[in-house]
Amino acid sequence: MRKSTILLLSSGFCLLQLGGVSCNSKKSPDGANTTGRTGTAFSANDTSADDTPSSTAPSSIGNFVKAAKAATPAVVHIKTTYGAPADGDDSFGPPYGSPSGGRIAMGSGSGVLISSDGYIATNNHVVENASKIEVVLPDNRQFSAELIGRDPNTDLALIKIKADHLPSIQLGNSDSVQVGEWAVAVGYPFSLNTTVTAGIISAKARSIGIINRPSRNGNAEPTGNLGVESFIQTDAAINPGNSGGALVDTNGKLIGINSAIASQTGSYAGYSFAIPVNLAKKILGDLREYGSVKRGLLGVSFPSPNAEAQYLQQQGLQPGIVKGVRITGVLSNSAAAAAGLQEGDIIQSIDGMPLNSSAEFSERIARHRPNDVVKLAYLRDNQVRSTSATLKGEEATATAKSNADLDKIYNKLGASFSPLPSSLKQQLNLQAGVLVTEVRPGGFFDHIGIPSGTIIAFINGKSIHNPQDIDRALLSAQSGMIQMLAIAPDGSRVVFDFSLGA
């Protein structure tokens, strides 16, 4: 059976396969410094965002022409340059290029003009670590771009060029998009000129486990471990180079930022994934105003999307009957605790919007800032109740963590760990790792089949050298997604993740 692959769509990419991770990543220092900006936050009003329902299926080819004409002037080609480390260190292999060992790598992706004064939305993986960012407009004008900010937790970034009176895209409403509607993708695949493809929305709130995975040499930036995945899935054909490009409805209004494909070959094979524009509005607005993302946290844990159904079944619940997101834990002194939420409650709606999955739940919480108030409807003892929660920031949430919280996490994992013997490190050529010495019945490791003898090498992209590193990684990720890279006793590489909440 062929392995499923998720592929990030910039020209330097990682192939994420069942049983292993292989990358074609670019290696360079983070030469592009994030610059904080103050001013008016990016919002729906900046680009005449539309909250009306998306268009229905086109009655003629003219609808696609209309969408293409509206969107293509605002979709740009992004070219990136990556320099060698200043000290000549390159863990990707022997140096090529200059006699000093330095080398230059190039990358390519897409971006979307979201304002007439030069602000451009793209993917984080298109521009991260770039020493130079160049933007080529559809009319072939070229500009050097400034990195305003980026957010690895949503794979979004904001850059800016010095120009005015530019064509900008009109924002749509990803909440009103329905499965089965037509969508049009615009970008620069394989560094070709502007390319337009079409397909239908095939799913919403899709989690594919792509956020915050480490690169081939194990490097990944610590990002607060709050990865949010609630992709719009389409069958519009996109390929490497489409990253950061536009997914629009048949009126040409932006409904998503293209980010990844599922493929067995490295090229388009039927499924594409875009970040919903309603989430992007908030993230890009924060990056424009603050240079970083201000996240409001509720402080609850829940099963990860890929283990949600299995978890409910193990609790004696039928997944089809449970409408909402079941809380598996409440962080002490959190917004959720103050609002009276308890373990076992099932959150059914946020601000009146019904919830169908934990991926959708994470996205809706991620649209808020600290001190925002959210209205929650939840089910307890077969009775629907309601409450309001004032979200807290990451720093406030971190102060609520304690050894008791850590004990709860370990109870959920159902596993014990010990340092990896030096002999095993040498045998497997590992620089880091911790051995799973016990797997207890009923815990997460037991549920997903992780046996004793497994080696945990990375958690959320950070190498794990001893059990204390696991403590720190779990506590720092208590409000988000845990992603572990491990080596099974048979030598196979596995990647698994689970959620500690939002």
ChimeraX attribute file (.defattr): number of C-alpha atoms within 10 A of each C-alpha:
attribute: neighborCount
match mode: 1-to-1
recipient: residues
	/A:1	3
	/A:2	8
	/A:3	12
	/A:4	15
	/A:5	18
	/A:6	22
	/A:7	27
	/A:8	29
	/A:9	33
	/A:10	31
	/A:11	25
	/A:12	20
	/A:13	22
	/A:14	25
	/A:15	24
	/A:16	22
	/A:17	19
	/A:18	16
	/A:19	15
	/A:20	15
	/A:21	18
	/A:22	13
	/A:23	15
	/A:24	12
	/A:25	19
	/A:26	24
	/A:27	23
	/A:28	21
	/A:29	15
	/A:30	15
	/A:31	16
	/A:32	18
	/A:33	14
	/A:34	18
	/A:35	16
	/A:36	15
	/A:37	16
	/A:38	11
	/A:39	8
	/A:40	12
	/A:41	17
	/A:42	21
	/A:43	18
	/A:44	18
	/A:45	10
	/A:46	16
	/A:47	17
	/A:48	13
	/A:49	19
	/A:50	16
	/A:51	14
	/A:52	11
	/A:53	13
	/A:54	23
	/A:55	18
	/A:56	15
	/A:57	14
	/A:58	14
	/A:59	8
	/A:60	8
	/A:61	8
	/A:62	11
	/A:63	18
	/A:64	22
	/A:65	15
	/A:66	13
	/A:67	23
	/A:68	23
	/A:69	13
	/A:70	20
	/A:71	29
	/A:72	24
	/A:73	18
	/A:74	24
	/A:75	29
	/A:76	30
	/A:77	27
	/A:78	31
	/A:79	24
	/A:80	21
	/A:81	19
	/A:82	24
	/A:83	20
	/A:84	20
	/A:85	16
	/A:86	11
	/A:87	9
	/A:88	12
	/A:89	14
	/A:90	16
	/A:91	10
	/A:92	11
	/A:93	7
	/A:94	8
	/A:95	16
	/A:96	11
	/A:97	9
	/A:98	9
	/A:99	8
	/A:100	10
	/A:101	16
	/A:102	17
	/A:103	18
	/A:104	15
	/A:105	15
	/A:106	14
	/A:107	21
	/A:108	26
	/A:109	30
	/A:110	34
	/A:111	32
	/A:112	31
	/A:113	29
	/A:114	25
	/A:115	21
	/A:116	17
	/A:117	16
	/A:118	20
	/A:119	26
	/A:120	28
	/A:121	27
	/A:122	31
	/A:123	30
	/A:124	22
	/A:125	28
	/A:126	31
	/A:127	29
	/A:128	27
	/A:129	20
	/A:130	25
	/A:131	18
	/A:132	18
	/A:133	24
	/A:134	17
	/A:135	24
	/A:136	18
	/A:137	21
	/A:138	15
	/A:139	8
	/A:140	11
	/A:141	8
	/A:142	15
	/A:143	16
	/A:144	15
	/A:145	22
	/A:146	19
	/A:147	24
	/A:148	24
	/A:149	28
	/A:150	29
	/A:151	22
	/A:152	23
	/A:153	20
	/A:154	23
	/A:155	26
	/A:156	25
	/A:157	28
	/A:158	30
	/A:159	27
	/A:160	22
	/A:161	19
	/A:162	11
	/A:163	11
	/A:164	11
	/A:165	9
	/A:166	16
	/A:167	20
	/A:168	23
	/A:169	25
	/A:170	24
	/A:171	26
	/A:172	28
	/A:173	21
	/A:174	24
	/A:175	17
	/A:176	13
	/A:177	22
	/A:178	18
	/A:179	14
	/A:180	14
	/A:181	18
	/A:182	25
	/A:183	32
	/A:184	29
	/A:185	31
	/A:186	32
	/A:187	32
	/A:188	27
	/A:189	25
	/A:190	16
	/A:191	20
	/A:192	11
	/A:193	13
	/A:194	19
	/A:195	16
	/A:196	22
	/A:197	16
	/A:198	22
	/A:199	18
	/A:200	18
	/A:201	22
	/A:202	20
	/A:203	16
	/A:204	21
	/A:205	21
	/A:206	21
	/A:207	21
	/A:208	17
	/A:209	21
	/A:210	21
	/A:211	21
	/A:212	25
	/A:213	24
	/A:214	22
	/A:215	20
	/A:216	18
	/A:217	12
	/A:218	13
	/A:219	14
	/A:220	17
	/A:221	15
	/A:222	15
	/A:223	15
	/A:224	17
	/A:225	25
	/A:226	28
	/A:227	27
	/A:228	28
	/A:229	25
	/A:230	25
	/A:231	25
	/A:232	28
	/A:233	26
	/A:234	29
	/A:235	23
	/A:236	24
	/A:237	21
	/A:238	32
	/A:239	26
	/A:240	26
	/A:241	28
	/A:242	36
	/A:243	33
	/A:244	37
	/A:245	35
	/A:246	35
	/A:247	32
	/A:248	30
	/A:249	32
	/A:250	26
	/A:251	23
	/A:252	27
	/A:253	27
	/A:254	31
	/A:255	28
	/A:256	29
	/A:257	31
	/A:258	33
	/A:259	34
	/A:260	29
	/A:261	30
	/A:262	22
	/A:263	21
	/A:264	16
	/A:265	13
	/A:266	18
	/A:267	15
	/A:268	20
	/A:269	15
	/A:270	14
	/A:271	19
	/A:272	28
	/A:273	33
	/A:274	26
	/A:275	29
	/A:276	27
	/A:277	25
	/A:278	23
	/A:279	22
	/A:280	24
	/A:281	19
	/A:282	22
	/A:283	29
	/A:284	31
	/A:285	21
	/A:286	27
	/A:287	28
	/A:288	27
	/A:289	18
	/A:290	19
	/A:291	21
	/A:292	21
	/A:293	20
	/A:294	19
	/A:295	23
	/A:296	23
	/A:297	30
	/A:298	28
	/A:299	28
	/A:300	26
	/A:301	25
	/A:302	27
	/A:303	25
	/A:304	22
	/A:305	22
	/A:306	18
	/A:307	17
	/A:308	18
	/A:309	17
	/A:310	16
	/A:311	20
	/A:312	17
	/A:313	11
	/A:314	11
	/A:315	8
	/A:316	8
	/A:317	13
	/A:318	13
	/A:319	14
	/A:320	8
	/A:321	8
	/A:322	16
	/A:323	17
	/A:324	22
	/A:325	25
	/A:326	24
	/A:327	21
	/A:328	18
	/A:329	23
	/A:330	24
	/A:331	28
	/A:332	18
	/A:333	16
	/A:334	25
	/A:335	26
	/A:336	24
	/A:337	17
	/A:338	15
	/A:339	17
	/A:340	12
	/A:341	25
	/A:342	16
	/A:343	15
	/A:344	16
	/A:345	21
	/A:346	23
	/A:347	26
	/A:348	24
	/A:349	20
	/A:350	18
	/A:351	12
	/A:352	11
	/A:353	13
	/A:354	16
	/A:355	18
	/A:356	16
	/A:357	22
	/A:358	29
	/A:359	24
	/A:360	23
	/A:361	24
	/A:362	23
	/A:363	21
	/A:364	21
	/A:365	20
	/A:366	24
	/A:367	17
	/A:368	20
	/A:369	20
	/A:370	16
	/A:371	15
	/A:372	16
	/A:373	16
	/A:374	17
	/A:375	15
	/A:376	20
	/A:377	21
	/A:378	22
	/A:379	19
	/A:380	14
	/A:381	9
	/A:382	9
	/A:383	7
	/A:384	13
	/A:385	14
	/A:386	16
	/A:387	13
	/A:388	17
	/A:389	21
	/A:390	19
	/A:391	26
	/A:392	24
	/A:393	19
	/A:394	18
	/A:395	8
	/A:396	15
	/A:397	22
	/A:398	19
	/A:399	11
	/A:400	13
	/A:401	18
	/A:402	12
	/A:403	10
	/A:404	11
	/A:405	18
	/A:406	16
	/A:407	12
	/A:408	13
	/A:409	18
	/A:410	16
	/A:411	15
	/A:412	17
	/A:413	18
	/A:414	18
	/A:415	20
	/A:416	16
	/A:417	20
	/A:418	16
	/A:419	17
	/A:420	20
	/A:421	11
	/A:422	12
	/A:423	9
	/A:424	13
	/A:425	14
	/A:426	10
	/A:427	8
	/A:428	11
	/A:429	9
	/A:430	12
	/A:431	12
	/A:432	17
	/A:433	26
	/A:434	27
	/A:435	23
	/A:436	23
	/A:437	15
	/A:438	17
	/A:439	21
	/A:440	17
	/A:441	11
	/A:442	13
	/A:443	15
	/A:444	21
	/A:445	20
	/A:446	17
	/A:447	17
	/A:448	12
	/A:449	9
	/A:450	20
	/A:451	17
	/A:452	19
	/A:453	17
	/A:454	23
	/A:455	27
	/A:456	25
	/A:457	24
	/A:458	26
	/A:459	27
	/A:460	27
	/A:461	23
	/A:462	20
	/A:463	23
	/A:464	23
	/A:465	19
	/A:466	18
	/A:467	18
	/A:468	14
	/A:469	17
	/A:470	19
	/A:471	16
	/A:472	13
	/A:473	22
	/A:474	22
	/A:475	19
	/A:476	20
	/A:477	23
	/A:478	27
	/A:479	27
	/A:480	27
	/A:481	29
	/A:482	24
	/A:483	24
	/A:484	20
	/A:485	25
	/A:486	25
	/A:487	21
	/A:488	18
	/A:489	13
	/A:490	8
	/A:491	12
	/A:492	12
	/A:493	18
	/A:494	18
	/A:495	20
	/A:496	17
	/A:497	18
	/A:498	21
	/A:499	27
	/A:500	28
	/A:501	27
	/A:502	26
